[in-house]
Amino acid sequence: MAGKSKGFVIRFKYNAPVVLTFALIALGAFFLNQAFGGTPNRLYFTTYRHTLLDPLTYVRAFGHVLGHHDWGHYFNNMLLFLLLGPILEEKYGSKQMLFMIVVTAVFTAIINSVFFPHTSLCGASGIVFMFILLSSVVAVEKGEIPISFIVIVVLYLGREIVGMMDNNNISELSHIIGGAFGSFFGFYSLGTKKK
């Protein structure tokens, strides 16, 4: 009687549904924008000050984090997004991760519209910076602030403040806002159970 040989079986798992779905939708938005010569970014995936009577203003308030100008822009954002996102989604849960992404995106759009009415935003870098700061407080214990968190904040803020002085077509403000939200969510979500 010959025994059955157990072969090596690979199973794929959609382990971080919010993060993976976001990355796939952003990839779809990128290809759509390329196919239609930049019109989708202008209409749906870039936020700027516009009348509140236009329904697309509300679409853009979140949609701007899905749009990217070119392959390098998408790749650089998604590299860190997909590196940090699954770890954070595992810790905080999918519902809370989605909440953090939406709140960061919408508040970044509002703050940009109020204080920088002639500047448009496009890309997920604010969300990525939220992830960076959020991940640096994952190991925080009650009443303790890790020195690694302080170092990251000093280096990160220093680079963004210096970058604001350059005309580099990068929105350092969205990075700072994203980082602020990441710190806020990290410190105020301590002890939150995954849902």
C-alpha positions in Angstrom: 0.0 0.0 0.0 1.6 3.2 -1.2 1.2 6.2 1.0 0.0 9.5 -0.5 2.8 12.0 -0.9 2.0 15.4 0.5 3.3 17.9 -2.0 4.1 21.5 -1.3 1.0 23.6 -1.7 1.0 27.3 -2.1 -2.1 29.3 -1.1 -2.5 33.0 -1.7 -4.1 35.1 1.0 -5.6 38.5 0.5 -4.0 39.4 3.9 -4.5 43.2 4.0 -7.8 43.9 2.2 -7.8 47.7 2.7 -4.2 48.2 1.8 -4.2 45.8 -1.2 -7.5 47.2 -2.5 -6.3 50.7 -2.2 -3.1 49.9 -4.1 -5.1 48.1 -6.9 -7.6 51.0 -7.2 -4.7 53.5 -7.3 -3.0 51.3 -10.0 -6.3 51.3 -12.0 -6.6 55.1 -11.6 -3.0 55.5 -12.9 -3.7 53.4 -16.0 -7.0 55.2 -16.6 -5.2 58.6 -16.3 -2.5 57.4 -18.8 -5.1 56.1 -21.2 -7.0 59.4 -21.2 -4.2 61.9 -21.3 -4.4 63.2 -17.7 -8.1 64.0 -17.8 -9.1 61.5 -15.0 -6.5 63.1 -12.6 -7.8 66.6 -13.4 -11.4 65.5 -12.8 -11.3 62.9 -10.0 -7.8 62.4 -8.7 -6.4 65.8 -7.9 -7.8 68.1 -5.1 -7.8 71.9 -5.2 -10.0 74.7 -4.0 -13.3 74.5 -5.9 -16.9 75.4 -5.3 -18.7 73.3 -2.7 -21.6 73.1 -5.1 -19.7 70.8 -7.4 -20.2 67.1 -6.4 -16.8 66.3 -7.8 -15.2 68.5 -5.1 -16.2 65.8 -2.6 -15.0 63.0 -4.8 -11.6 64.7 -5.1 -11.4 65.2 -1.3 -10.6 61.5 -1.1 -9.8 60.7 -4.7 -6.6 62.7 -4.8 -4.8 60.0 -2.8 -5.6 57.5 -5.6 -4.1 59.5 -8.4 -0.5 59.6 -9.5 1.3 61.6 -12.2 3.6 59.0 -13.5 4.9 55.5 -12.9 7.7 56.7 -10.6 5.2 58.7 -8.5 3.0 55.6 -8.1 5.9 53.2 -7.5 7.6 55.3 -4.8 4.3 55.8 -2.9 3.2 52.2 -3.1 6.6 50.8 -2.2 6.3 52.1 1.4 2.5 51.9 1.4 2.6 48.1 0.7 5.6 47.6 3.1 4.0 49.3 6.1 0.3 48.9 5.4 -0.2 45.2 5.9 1.7 45.3 9.3 -0.5 48.3 10.4 -3.7 46.7 9.1 -2.9 43.5 11.1 -2.4 45.6 14.3 -5.3 48.0 13.9 -7.7 46.1 11.8 -9.3 46.8 8.4 -12.1 49.1 9.6 -9.8 51.3 11.6 -7.2 51.3 8.8 -9.8 52.5 6.3 -11.0 55.1 8.8 -7.4 56.4 9.2 -6.8 56.6 5.4 -10.1 58.4 4.7 -9.8 60.9 7.6 -6.1 61.7 6.6 -7.1 62.1 2.9 -10.1 64.4 3.5 -8.4 66.6 6.2 -5.4 67.0 3.9 -7.6 68.1 1.1 -9.5 70.6 3.4 -6.3 72.1 4.9 -4.7 72.4 1.5 -7.8 74.1 0.1 -8.1 76.5 3.0 -4.5 77.5 3.3 -3.1 76.9 -0.2 -6.0 77.6 -2.6 -3.7 77.7 -5.7 -2.0 74.4 -5.0 -3.4 71.1 -6.1 -2.6 67.7 -4.5 -2.3 64.3 -6.2 -0.9 61.1 -4.8 -0.8 59.0 -1.7 2.3 60.5 -0.1 0.3 62.0 2.8 -1.1 58.5 3.6 2.4 57.0 3.3 3.7 59.5 5.8 0.8 58.8 8.1 1.9 55.1 7.9 5.5 56.0 8.6 4.7 57.9 11.8 2.0 55.4 12.8 4.4 52.5 12.5 6.9 54.2 14.7 4.5 54.2 17.6 3.3 50.6 17.2 5.5 49.5 20.1 4.6 52.3 22.4 3.7 51.3 25.9 1.5 53.3 28.2 3.4 56.4 29.5 6.5 55.9 27.3 7.6 57.5 24.1 10.2 55.6 22.2 13.4 57.5 21.3 13.1 56.0 17.8 9.8 57.9 17.4 11.5 61.2 18.4 14.4 60.6 16.0 11.9 59.8 13.1 9.9 63.0 13.8 13.0 65.2 14.0 14.5 63.8 10.8 11.2 63.7 9.0 10.1 67.3 10.0 13.5 68.7 9.3 13.5 67.2 5.8 10.0 68.5 5.1 10.6 72.0 6.4 13.8 72.3 4.3 11.9 70.9 1.3 9.2 73.6 1.7 11.8 76.2 0.7 12.5 74.5 -2.6 10.2 74.8 -5.7 10.2 71.0 -6.1 6.6 70.3 -7.1 6.2 68.2 -3.9 3.6 68.9 -1.3 5.6 68.8 1.9 2.4 70.1 3.7 0.6 66.8 2.9 3.5 64.9 4.3 3.4 66.9 7.5 -0.3 66.5 7.8 -0.1 62.8 7.1 2.6 62.4 9.7 0.6 64.4 12.3 -2.4 62.2 11.7 -0.2 59.1 12.0 1.2 60.3 15.3 -2.3 61.2 16.5 -3.8 57.8 15.5 -0.8 55.9 17.0 -1.0 57.6 20.4 -4.8 57.7 20.7 -5.4 54.2 19.4 -3.2 52.5 22.0 -5.0 49.4 23.2 -7.6 49.5 20.5 -8.6 46.0 19.6 -8.6 44.8 16.0 -12.2 44.7 14.5 
